[in-house]
C-alpha cells in the first residue's frame, strides 16, 4: 500500500504542474487528434490532459520503484530450487 502512495502522490503533483505548463502554452481548442480537431469542451480537454499526464508520470514513478528493488528481494523465496537440475 505504501508503494502505491509513493507512486501516485508524486505523479499527481507533477501531472498538475505539467498540465499547467502545457495548457499555458497550448489552447485546448486548437489541438488536433489523428488529423482532426478535438471537439471536446475545454474542461474535458483539461481533464483528459491531466489524466494523461498523471498516467505517464505514474508509469515513470512505477519504473523507479521497480528499479530500486534489490536482487535479494527479487529472488526472495527462490532458495535452492533454481539449482536442482544443475548437478
HELIX and SHEET records of a PDB file:
HELIX    1   1 UNK A    2  UNK A   25  1                                  24    
HELIX    2   2 UNK A   28  UNK A   30  5                                   3    
HELIX    3   3 UNK A   42  UNK A   67  1                                  26    
HELIX    4   4 UNK A   71  UNK A   74  1                                   4    
HELIX    5   5 UNK A   81  UNK A   86  5                                   6    
SHEET    1   A 2 UNK A  32  UNK A  33  0                                        
SHEET    2   A 2 UNK A  36  UNK A  37 -1                                        
END                                                                             
